[in-house]
Amino acid sequence: MPALSVAIDQQLLATVSMDGYDVINVRVGGTRIDGQLASVDLFGGRYPAVGESCHLTWISEYPIQAGQVITVTFLETASTSHAGKTIEELFPDKPAATEADFKPEAEIFAALRAAPVLRDKYSFRLESSAGTQFYGETAHDDHGFGYSVLWNSYCPERVRVSLRSYTLNTLEARLPGRSHVEETLNTGGWVSLELIA
């Protein structure tokens, strides 16, 4: 089975074999109001139509600094580097959410709009084995960005790469935001992303 590996500045963080899973996703994201520049997550699991689902995380909110290069490689075959953790294992001391913990959506977006802005924009450099070389930045009204390398069992021979930015208005309206890069990679391919100060 294929596998995804994630490295930062050529230092391996995790490798996950797709064997037995429906979805595996590497995600990097950040917003202009976050204390840290950005973070990377690696998660996925089994989500059968019938029976119990299993959601696991191999990398959780790993902080990314400006100038670091995040490289994701789509390996033809590899073993998983370490066991994934459930939400309960990641946050053993966190109490279960109650209905009172959930705020109305309008209240959440009002708080986001009122939060102090800590950075003007994000700038990116993305390269891939498919020959893509992209340099760009978020627009003046963009709230944040999301980058993902997504594998699913319906198309096991490839992964989908996506780099998007979004405003609070598009997020609130559940619109996809602005696309910077969309491509697919076959096994043996790689893609790297650098956030530039």
C-alpha positions in Angstrom: 0.0 0.0 0.0 1.1 3.6 -0.6 2.1 5.9 2.2 2.4 9.6 2.9 5.5 11.0 4.7 5.8 14.5 6.1 9.2 16.2 6.7 10.2 19.7 7.8 13.6 20.9 6.6 14.3 17.2 5.6 13.6 16.0 9.2 11.0 13.3 9.1 8.0 13.9 11.3 5.8 10.9 10.3 5.0 8.3 7.7 1.6 6.7 7.4 0.7 3.7 5.3 -2.7 3.8 3.8 -3.3 0.2 4.6 -6.8 -0.2 6.2 -7.7 3.5 6.0 -10.3 5.4 3.9 -8.8 8.9 4.1 -5.3 10.3 5.1 -4.8 14.1 5.1 -1.8 16.4 5.6 -3.0 19.9 6.4 -1.1 23.1 7.0 -3.1 26.2 8.0 -2.9 29.6 9.7 -4.8 32.8 10.2 -3.8 36.5 10.6 -5.0 36.4 14.2 -3.2 33.2 15.4 -0.4 33.6 17.8 1.8 31.1 15.8 2.4 31.6 12.1 1.0 28.2 11.1 0.8 24.5 12.0 0.8 21.1 10.3 -1.5 18.2 11.1 -1.5 14.6 9.7 -4.7 12.7 10.4 -7.2 10.2 8.9 -9.0 7.0 9.5 -11.7 4.5 8.6 -15.2 5.8 8.1 -17.4 2.9 7.1 -21.1 3.3 6.1 -21.9 0.6 8.6 -19.9 0.0 11.8 -17.6 2.0 14.0 -15.4 4.8 12.6 -11.8 5.3 13.7 -10.2 8.7 13.5 -6.5 9.0 14.3 -3.9 11.8 14.4 -0.2 11.3 13.8 0.9 15.0 13.8 -1.1 17.5 15.9 -0.7 21.2 15.5 3.1 21.1 14.9 4.2 24.7 14.8 5.7 26.1 11.5 8.2 29.0 11.4 8.8 31.3 8.4 11.4 29.8 6.1 10.8 26.2 7.1 10.0 23.8 4.2 7.3 21.2 4.6 7.7 18.3 2.2 5.1 15.7 1.7 6.1 12.6 -0.3 3.6 10.1 -1.8 5.5 6.8 -1.4 4.7 3.7 -3.4 5.1 1.6 -0.2 6.3 2.2 3.3 5.5 1.3 6.9 3.8 3.6 9.4 6.5 5.4 11.6 4.4 5.4 14.8 0.9 4.8 16.0 -1.8 7.4 15.5 -3.7 8.7 18.5 -7.4 9.2 19.1 -8.8 12.6 20.2 -9.1 11.1 23.7 -5.5 10.1 23.7 -4.3 13.5 22.5 -6.3 15.4 25.0 -6.8 13.1 28.0 -7.6 15.9 30.5 -10.1 17.7 28.3 -13.7 17.3 29.6 -16.3 16.1 27.1 -18.0 19.0 25.3 -21.5 19.9 26.4 -24.2 21.9 24.6 -23.3 25.0 26.6 -19.8 24.9 25.1 -21.1 25.6 21.6 -21.6 29.3 20.8 -24.0 30.5 18.0 -22.2 30.9 14.7 -22.9 34.6 14.5 -21.2 35.1 17.8 -18.1 33.1 16.8 -17.6 35.2 13.6 -18.2 38.5 15.5 -15.4 37.5 17.8 -13.1 36.6 14.9 -13.7 39.9 13.2 -13.0 41.8 16.5 -9.7 39.9 17.2 -6.5 41.9 16.7 -4.7 41.2 13.4 -1.1 40.0 14.0 0.2 39.8 10.4 -0.6 41.6 7.1 -0.5 38.5 4.9 1.0 35.1 4.1 3.5 34.6 1.3 4.1 31.1 -0.2 6.5 29.2 -2.3 5.3 25.8 -3.5 7.2 23.3 -5.7 6.3 19.8 -6.8 7.6 16.8 -8.7 4.9 17.5 -11.3 6.9 20.7 -12.2 4.8 23.2 -10.4 6.6 26.3 -9.2 4.3 28.8 -7.5 5.0 31.9 -5.6 2.1 34.0 -4.3 0.5 35.7 -1.3 -2.8 36.2 0.3 -5.0 39.1 -0.5 -5.4 42.1 1.8 -8.7 40.9 3.1 -7.8 37.2 3.4 -8.2 35.9 7.0 -6.1 32.8 6.5 -5.0 29.9 4.3 -5.3 26.2 4.1 -3.0 23.7 2.3 -3.7 20.0 2.1 -2.4 16.8 0.6 -5.3 14.4 0.6 -5.5 10.7 -0.2 -8.6 8.6 -0.3 -9.3 5.0 -1.0 -11.5 5.8 -4.0 -8.4 6.9 -6.0 -5.6 5.1 -4.2 -3.0 5.8 -6.9 -2.9 9.6 -6.4 -3.2 12.4 -3.9 -4.8 15.8 -4.4 -2.8 18.9 -3.5 -4.7 22.1 -2.7 -3.5 25.6 -1.6 -6.3 28.1 -0.9 -6.8 31.3 1.0 -10.1 32.6 2.4 -11.8 35.6 3.9 -14.1 35.5 6.9 -17.0 36.2 4.6 -16.3 33.1 2.4 -15.7 31.0 5.5 -19.0 32.1 7.0 -20.8 31.4 3.7 -19.1 28.0 3.4 -17.6 29.0 0.1 -14.2 27.4 -1.1 -12.2 30.6 -1.1 -9.5 31.6 -3.6 -7.5 28.8 -5.2 -3.7 29.2 -5.6 -2.7 25.7 -6.5 -4.8 22.6 -7.4 -3.0 19.5 -8.7 -2.7 15.7 -8.3 0.4 13.6 -7.7 1.0 10.0 -8.5 3.0 7.6 -6.3 6.6 8.7 -6.1 5.6 12.3 -6.3 6.4 15.0 -3.7 5.3 18.6 -3.0 7.0 21.2 -0.8 5.6 24.4 0.8 7.5 27.2 2.3 6.0 30.1 4.2 8.0 33.2 3.6 8.4 36.0 6.1 
